Amino acid sequence: MFNIVMVNPEIPHNTGAAGRLALATGATLHLIEPLGFEIDDRAVKRAGLDYWKDVPLKTWKSWEDFETNLDKEARLFMLTTKSSHPYWDKKFKPNDYLVFGKETKGLGDNLIKKYQENAITIPMTSGNTRSLNLATSIGIVLYEAVRQNN
């Protein structure tokens, strides 16, 4: 139904949790290399429990490899703390791509700028929190997309 895209994820537990979210919602999980771990890492499998083998998974050698293989009608939504547009203002459609950056740096400015019209954020109160956990962020936005389409 939807596509979760993780660009250069670094923490296997987050990727495993994203795999469970993908499986639970019928989404496809896209992992864009380089990854900060081996895909067969026990930590990924542990976070995904025994479901990991069933996760609809695609791996890509680079962002360029991924982007080149997209359908020309594909809609990409860049999740970033560098946007002021909340995710709930967007109307998601089946097959949309929800794109998340690496845990330590997020998405690169070049991607945010290229897809600026679809750069969205999860609003947070001001304070000491710079960002949310990656797997938590994926769950928040993915389930909003699912809610809008059910």
C-alpha positions as CSV (number, residue, x, y, z in Angstrom):
1,M,0.0,0.0,0.0
2,F,2.7,2.5,1.0
3,N,6.5,2.6,0.8
4,I,8.8,3.3,3.7
5,V,12.2,4.5,2.6
6,M,15.1,4.5,5.0
7,V,18.1,6.4,3.6
8,N,21.4,5.1,5.1
9,P,19.9,3.8,8.4
10,E,22.5,3.2,11.1
11,I,20.7,1.4,13.9
12,P,19.5,-2.2,13.2
13,H,16.8,-2.0,15.9
14,N,15.1,0.9,14.1
15,T,15.2,-1.0,10.8
16,G,13.8,-4.1,12.4
17,A,11.0,-2.1,13.9
18,A,10.3,-0.5,10.5
19,G,10.1,-3.9,9.0
20,R,7.5,-4.9,11.5
21,L,5.5,-1.7,10.7
22,A,5.8,-2.5,6.9
23,L,4.5,-6.0,7.4
24,A,1.7,-4.9,9.7
25,T,0.5,-2.3,7.2
26,G,1.2,-4.0,3.9
27,A,3.9,-1.4,3.1
28,T,7.2,-2.1,1.3
29,L,10.4,-1.3,3.1
30,H,13.2,0.3,1.0
31,L,16.7,0.4,2.4
32,I,19.2,2.7,0.7
33,E,22.8,1.8,1.1
34,P,25.2,2.3,2.7
35,L,23.7,0.8,5.8
36,G,25.3,1.1,9.2
37,F,25.0,-2.7,9.8
38,E,24.6,-6.0,7.9
39,I,21.1,-6.7,6.7
40,D,21.4,-10.2,8.2
41,D,22.5,-8.7,11.5
42,R,20.9,-10.6,14.5
43,A,19.8,-7.2,15.9
44,V,17.6,-6.5,12.8
45,K,16.1,-10.0,13.0
46,R,15.6,-9.7,16.7
47,A,13.8,-6.3,16.4
48,G,11.7,-7.8,13.6
49,L,11.3,-11.1,15.5
50,D,10.5,-14.0,13.4
51,Y,8.7,-11.7,10.9
52,W,11.8,-10.4,9.1
53,K,11.8,-13.1,6.5
54,D,8.2,-12.0,5.5
55,V,8.9,-8.2,5.2
56,P,8.5,-6.9,1.7
57,L,12.0,-5.5,1.4
58,K,14.0,-3.9,-1.4
59,T,17.6,-2.7,-1.0
60,W,19.2,-0.1,-3.2
61,K,22.9,0.6,-3.8
62,S,22.4,4.4,-3.7
63,W,19.8,7.1,-3.7
64,E,20.4,7.5,-7.4
65,D,19.7,3.8,-8.0
66,F,16.5,4.1,-6.1
67,E,15.4,7.3,-7.7
68,T,16.2,6.1,-11.3
69,N,13.9,3.1,-10.7
70,L,10.9,5.1,-9.5
71,D,7.7,5.3,-11.6
72,K,7.4,8.8,-13.0
73,E,4.1,9.4,-11.1
74,A,5.7,8.4,-7.7
75,R,5.1,10.9,-4.9
76,L,7.9,11.2,-2.3
77,F,7.5,12.8,1.1
78,M,10.6,13.9,2.8
79,L,10.4,13.7,6.6
80,T,12.6,16.3,8.3
81,T,12.9,18.5,11.3
82,K,13.9,21.2,8.8
83,S,10.3,21.8,7.6
84,S,7.5,23.7,9.2
85,H,4.7,21.8,7.3
86,P,3.1,19.2,9.5
87,Y,2.6,15.7,8.1
88,W,-1.2,15.8,8.8
89,D,-1.7,18.6,6.3
90,K,-0.8,16.2,3.4
91,K,-3.3,13.9,1.7
92,F,-1.5,10.6,1.2
93,K,-2.3,8.2,-1.5
94,P,-1.6,4.5,-1.8
95,N,1.9,3.8,-3.2
96,D,3.3,7.1,-1.8
97,Y,6.9,7.0,-0.6
98,L,7.6,8.2,3.0
99,V,11.3,9.0,3.1
100,F,13.3,9.1,6.3
101,G,17.0,9.9,6.8
102,K,19.7,8.4,9.0
103,E,19.4,8.6,12.7
104,T,22.3,10.9,13.3
105,K,21.8,13.4,10.5
106,G,18.4,13.0,8.9
107,L,18.0,13.7,5.2
108,G,20.6,15.7,3.2
109,D,19.7,19.3,2.4
110,N,19.9,18.4,-1.3
111,L,17.0,16.0,-1.1
112,I,14.9,18.3,1.1
113,K,15.4,21.1,-1.4
114,K,14.7,18.9,-4.4
115,Y,11.4,17.7,-2.9
116,Q,10.7,20.9,-1.0
117,E,6.9,20.9,-1.8
118,N,6.7,17.5,0.0
119,A,9.1,18.2,2.9
120,I,7.1,17.6,6.0
121,T,7.7,17.3,9.7
122,I,6.2,15.8,12.9
123,P,5.6,18.9,15.1
124,M,7.1,18.9,18.6
125,T,6.9,21.3,21.4
126,S,10.0,23.4,21.7
127,G,12.4,22.3,24.3
128,N,15.2,19.8,24.7
129,T,14.0,17.3,22.0
130,R,15.8,17.7,18.7
131,S,14.0,14.8,17.0
132,L,12.0,11.6,17.6
133,N,13.3,8.0,17.4
134,L,13.3,7.0,13.7
135,A,11.1,3.9,14.1
136,T,8.6,6.0,16.1
137,S,8.6,8.7,13.4
138,I,7.9,6.1,10.7
139,G,5.0,4.6,12.7
140,I,3.4,8.1,13.3
141,V,3.4,9.1,9.6
142,L,2.7,5.6,8.2
143,Y,-0.4,5.1,10.3
144,E,-1.7,8.6,9.4
145,A,-1.3,7.6,5.7
146,V,-3.1,4.3,6.4
147,R,-5.9,6.1,8.4
148,Q,-6.5,8.5,5.5
149,N,-7.0,5.7,3.1
150,N,-9.2,3.4,5.1
